[in-house]
Amino acid sequence: MPYSRNALLALAILFPLAACGGGGGTTVAADGTPAPKGDIVLSNMGAYHVGGRAVTIVGKPVRDVQFNPGGPVARIDPNGTFLVEHMYAQWFEPRWKRGLVPLVLMHGGGMTGAQYETTPDGRDGWLNFFLRRGWTVHNADAVERGRAGWSQYPDIFRGEPVFLAQPEAFERFRIGDGPGSFAKREVLAGSQFPVDAYDQLVRQIVPRWTSTDDAITEAYVALVDRNCPCVLIAHSQAGQFAFRAAEARPDKVRAIVAIEPTGFGDPTRAAEIKGVPVLAVYGDYIEQDARWPAIKGNGLRYFEVLRAAGAQVDVLDLPRGGIAGNSHLPMMDRNSDQVAERIQEWLTRRGLWR
């Protein structure tokens, strides 16, 4: 029997799931839990800035600035008190929650939270993957990245920002076969990175400083204080911030997933985080790279220190586990869902998902 327009509106109000999404498959499974490939249904979402400090600057010359062509000149005084070194995050809460604590996504060096949102070739990123499995997710832009904004330099951010040229990620992140491979477009055999969309990766790389680590750590600790207990999923440079945040708040960090970490915690404080289980994830081609064997070796030695202190540390070597071709950016590779599923399985075994 055909329904009137008013009747259809009433059904949409009574059964809002039917009105969500674009007909992308079953929204809920038979047991009432969200289907992994169904629509994403949120109960709430939002954004916030957290952390940072107030800094007073004096002694700078006042200058006149014309912000718009033909507009009036404004006098700008660079002196005064400024709020600086905070971070930005978005959060998403699914209607059907199965994760027992939130996940905090921590991006790598020169990156922002965009690296978890949509892959360069347009597929769902890990943000959506974990939302579909019922996790509340916080996705951060750390200090001096993205919507966290910059601060004055060299007054507050010491030194100059570092910018990456177009070939850098291709040659350093194990997409191409080392120096010179970008010019020749030499991709590592079997690579899972979507090379045709490489420039989409380049466009999301932002300037970074080498002098802001302490400020970033403090901001992540403030984020943990605001939102946790939680699980920290940290990529590359963010590895050190995850372990440092756990050292500062071991009672609030339930687990750390370190994706090819390049920095770590303080080995002398290993006993302080022995109750925080760790999963370290490494991709492919490491042994044939000039830099990555040393980076991975540093990580494995740190994990041995954690184990000796009583921590549960698991290392997921993807090629040894049957998942080949991953770059330094597994959340962007074509098999990103397969890698995320391994992380999901580990979190489930840790009793963090029901």
C-alpha positions in Angstrom: 0.0 0.0 0.0 1.5 3.4 -0.9 2.2 5.8 1.9 1.4 9.5 1.9 4.1 12.1 2.3 3.1 12.8 5.9 3.1 9.1 6.7 6.6 8.7 5.3 7.8 11.7 7.4 6.2 10.1 10.5 8.1 6.8 9.8 11.3 8.7 9.4 10.8 10.2 12.9 9.8 6.9 14.5 12.6 5.0 12.7 15.4 7.5 12.1 17.9 4.8 10.9 15.9 4.3 7.7 16.4 8.0 6.9 20.1 8.1 7.5 22.8 7.8 4.9 22.4 7.2 1.2 21.1 3.7 1.1 24.6 2.3 1.9 23.5 -1.1 3.1 22.2 -2.5 6.4 22.7 0.0 9.3 22.4 -2.5 12.2 23.2 -6.1 12.5 20.8 -8.7 13.8 21.9 -8.3 17.4 21.3 -4.5 17.2 25.0 -3.6 16.8 26.2 -1.4 13.9 27.2 -3.2 10.7 30.8 -2.5 9.7 29.8 -1.4 6.2 26.5 0.3 7.1 25.7 3.9 7.6 27.5 5.8 10.3 24.9 7.0 12.9 26.1 9.4 15.5 24.5 10.3 18.8 26.8 13.4 19.1 29.8 15.2 17.7 31.8 18.3 18.4 35.2 20.0 18.5 37.4 21.7 21.0 40.7 23.3 21.7 42.7 22.1 24.7 45.9 22.8 26.5 48.4 25.6 25.9 49.4 28.6 27.9 49.4 32.4 28.0 52.5 34.3 26.9 53.1 38.0 27.1 55.2 39.6 24.4 56.7 43.1 24.8 59.1 45.4 22.9 57.9 44.7 19.3 57.3 47.6 17.0 53.7 48.6 16.1 52.9 48.5 12.4 50.1 49.5 10.0 48.4 46.7 7.9 45.9 47.0 5.1 43.9 43.7 5.3 41.9 44.3 2.1 42.7 46.1 -1.1 41.3 49.6 -0.9 40.3 49.1 2.7 41.3 51.2 5.7 44.7 50.7 7.3 44.7 49.1 10.8 47.3 49.5 13.4 48.6 46.2 14.6 50.3 45.9 18.0 52.2 42.6 18.2 52.7 43.1 22.0 50.4 41.8 24.6 49.2 38.5 26.1 48.5 35.6 23.7 47.1 32.1 24.2 49.4 29.7 22.5 50.5 26.0 22.1 47.0 24.5 22.4 45.7 21.7 20.2 42.5 21.1 18.3 40.4 18.0 18.2 37.1 16.8 16.8 35.1 14.0 18.5 32.5 11.6 17.2 30.2 9.5 19.3 28.3 6.6 17.6 24.8 5.9 18.6 25.7 2.2 19.3 28.9 2.2 21.4 30.9 -1.0 21.7 34.3 0.5 22.6 34.5 0.7 26.3 36.7 3.8 26.2 37.3 6.4 23.4 40.1 6.2 20.8 42.4 9.1 20.4 44.0 9.4 16.9 47.4 11.0 17.0 48.9 12.0 13.6 52.5 11.9 12.5 55.1 14.6 11.9 54.2 17.3 9.4 50.6 15.8 9.3 47.3 16.6 10.8 44.2 14.6 11.8 43.3 14.6 8.1 45.5 11.5 7.7 42.8 9.4 9.4 39.8 10.9 7.7 39.8 10.0 4.0 42.5 8.1 2.2 44.3 9.9 -0.7 42.3 7.8 -3.2 38.9 8.7 -1.6 38.2 5.7 0.6 37.0 5.8 4.2 39.9 6.3 6.6 40.4 4.8 10.0 38.2 7.4 11.6 35.2 6.0 9.9 36.4 2.4 10.3 36.5 2.6 14.1 33.2 4.6 14.2 31.5 1.8 12.4 32.7 -0.6 15.0 31.2 1.4 17.8 34.1 3.4 19.1 33.9 7.0 20.2 36.8 8.7 18.3 38.8 11.9 19.0 40.9 13.1 16.0 43.5 15.6 16.9 45.5 18.4 15.2 48.5 18.8 17.5 50.2 22.0 18.5 51.3 24.0 15.4 49.4 21.8 13.0 46.1 22.4 11.1 43.4 24.0 13.1 45.5 24.3 16.2 47.2 27.2 14.4 50.7 28.7 14.7 52.3 30.9 17.3 54.8 33.7 16.8 58.3 32.6 15.9 61.0 32.9 17.0 59.4 34.4 20.1 57.4 31.3 21.0 58.1 28.6 18.4 61.9 28.5 18.4 63.6 28.3 15.0 62.1 28.1 11.5 59.4 25.7 10.3 60.3 22.7 8.2 58.6 22.2 4.9 58.7 19.0 2.8 59.1 19.1 -1.0 56.9 17.0 -3.2 59.3 14.0 -3.5 60.0 13.7 0.2 57.2 11.4 1.4 57.5 9.3 -1.7 61.2 8.6 -1.0 61.2 8.6 2.8 57.9 6.8 3.6 58.7 3.6 1.6 56.5 4.3 -1.3 59.3 4.6 -3.8 62.6 2.8 -3.7 64.6 5.5 -1.9 66.4 8.7 -3.1 65.7 9.6 -6.7 62.7 7.2 -7.0 60.1 10.0 -7.3 61.7 11.5 -10.4 61.6 8.0 -12.0 58.3 7.1 -10.4 59.9 3.9 -9.2 57.4 2.3 -6.8 58.4 -0.5 -4.5 57.2 -3.8 -6.0 53.9 -4.8 -4.5 53.3 -1.4 -2.8 49.8 -0.9 -1.4 50.0 2.9 -1.4 47.6 4.4 -4.0 50.3 6.0 -6.1 48.0 7.6 -8.6 46.7 9.8 -5.7 50.1 10.6 -4.2 49.6 14.4 -4.7 46.6 14.2 -2.4 49.0 13.1 0.3 51.4 15.9 -0.5 48.7 18.5 -0.2 47.9 17.5 3.3 51.5 17.8 4.6 51.9 21.0 6.6 54.9 22.8 8.1 56.3 21.5 11.4 58.8 22.7 14.0 61.5 20.6 15.6 61.3 22.6 18.8 57.7 22.0 20.0 57.8 18.5 21.4 57.4 19.5 25.0 54.4 21.7 24.1 52.8 18.9 22.1 53.3 16.5 24.9 51.6 18.9 27.4 48.7 19.4 25.1 48.1 15.7 24.7 48.2 15.3 28.5 45.6 18.0 28.7 43.5 16.1 26.1 43.9 12.9 28.1 42.8 14.7 31.3 39.7 16.0 29.4 38.5 12.8 27.8 40.1 9.7 29.2 40.3 6.8 30.1 41.1 6.1 26.5 43.2 4.3 23.9 46.0 6.2 22.1 46.6 5.3 18.5 49.8 7.1 17.5 51.6 7.3 14.2 55.3 8.0 13.6 56.4 11.1 15.5 53.3 10.9 17.8 54.7 7.7 19.3 56.8 9.7 21.8 53.8 11.8 22.7 51.6 8.7 23.4 54.3 7.1 25.7 54.9 10.4 27.4 51.2 11.0 28.0 51.0 7.5 29.5 53.9 8.3 31.8 52.1 11.4 33.0 48.7 9.7 33.3 49.2 5.9 33.5 45.8 5.5 35.2 44.0 7.1 32.2 45.6 5.4 29.2 44.2 1.9 28.7 46.4 1.0 25.8 48.7 2.4 23.2 48.7 1.4 19.5 52.0 2.7 18.0 52.0 2.7 14.2 55.7 2.7 13.1 56.7 5.0 16.0 59.8 7.1 15.5 59.9 8.4 19.1 59.4 6.7 22.5 59.1 7.2 26.2 61.7 7.5 28.9 63.2 4.0 29.5 63.9 4.9 33.1 60.1 5.4 33.6 59.1 2.0 32.0 57.8 0.6 35.3 55.4 3.5 35.6 53.5 2.3 32.5 53.8 -1.4 33.0 50.0 -1.6 33.2 49.5 -0.1 29.8 49.5 -2.7 27.0 51.2 -1.8 23.8 50.7 -2.9 20.2 53.5 -1.8 17.8 52.7 -2.1 14.1 55.3 -2.2 11.3 54.9 -2.2 7.6 56.9 -3.7 4.7 60.2 -2.9 3.0 61.9 -1.9 6.2 65.0 -4.0 5.8 65.8 -2.6 2.4 65.5 1.1 3.5 68.4 3.2 4.5 66.8 4.7 7.6 64.0 2.4 8.9 66.1 -0.5 10.2 67.6 1.8 12.8 64.3 3.4 13.6 62.6 0.0 14.1 65.6 -1.2 16.1 65.3 1.7 18.5 61.6 0.8 19.0 62.3 -2.9 19.6 64.9 -2.1 22.2 62.5 0.3 24.0 59.8 -2.4 23.9 62.2 -4.9 25.5 62.7 -2.4 28.3 58.9 -2.2 28.7 58.6 -6.0 28.8 61.3 -6.2 31.4 59.4 -3.8 33.6 56.3 -6.0 33.3 54.4 -4.5 30.4 52.5 -6.5 27.8 54.0 -5.5 24.4 52.9 -7.1 21.1 54.7 -6.4 17.8 52.6 -6.8 14.7 55.1 -7.2 11.8 52.6 -7.0 8.9 54.6 -8.9 6.2 55.4 -11.6 8.7 51.7 -11.7 9.6 50.7 -12.2 5.9 49.9 -8.6 5.1 52.4 -7.3 2.4 53.1 -4.1 0.7 52.5 -1.5 3.4 54.3 1.8 3.5 54.9 4.1 6.5 51.3 5.2 6.1 49.2 2.0 6.5 46.1 4.1 7.3 46.3 5.4 3.7 47.4 2.2 1.9 44.9 0.3 -0.3 44.6 -2.4 2.4 44.1 0.1 5.2 40.9 -1.7 6.4 42.9 -5.0 6.7 45.4 -3.4 8.9 42.8 -1.6 11.0 41.0 -5.0 11.5 44.2 -6.4 13.1 44.2 -3.5 15.5 40.5 -4.0 16.2 41.2 -7.7 17.0 44.0 -6.8 19.4 41.8 -4.2 21.2 39.1 -6.8 21.5 41.5 -9.3 23.0 42.5 -6.7 25.5 38.9 -6.5 26.7 38.3 -3.0 25.4 35.5 -3.8 23.0 32.3 -5.7 23.6 
